[in-house]
Amino acid sequence: MKKGEKKKVGRPSELAECLINAKEYLLGGYETFGDVVPSVAGLACYLGKHKSSMYEYSKQNKEFSDTLEAIKTVQENKLINKGLTGEFNSPIVKLMLANHGYSEKQEIDHQSSDGSMSPKPIKDLSDDELDAELAKYGINKPEIIQPAKRAKGQAG
């Protein structure tokens, strides 16, 4: 302790106690508590607090936030490994892993990276290209009627 610093006396803060117990939960306390995998909800029950309090504590304290992240990481790892060995119910594992960003759906990019599949604006089409596009929809090229040429000297 440095000169001029005050020694902390008294009972530790509620957050400090929760942090100690949260680390205990993470390091196996969840199993003795009866949880199959660690979770934020399980931690809240273990501490006798609301789940929303866990997120509030994590905003207030970096170490508590890191502990919550570690709980989520251990949960993800356990779900993957126990799911692969068949120890956990596959549909439940799939559902829970969705909370960790896993999914079955494939994202398809409908645009070509070189732009070759992107439609050209109409103003950039040649006459032949425009006629071909219109023909796809059964629209024939309109006939352009030229005005009749007048003979010299005729008034119109």
Secondary structure, 3 states (H helix, E strand, C coil): CCCCCCCCCCCCCHHHHHHHHHHHHHHHHHHHHCCCCCCHHHHHHHHCCCHHHHHHHHHHCHHHHHHHHHHHHHHHHHHHHHHHHCCCCHHHHHHHHHHHCCCCCCCCCCCCCCCCCCCCCHHHCCHHHHHHHHHHCCCCCCCCCCCCCCCCCCCC
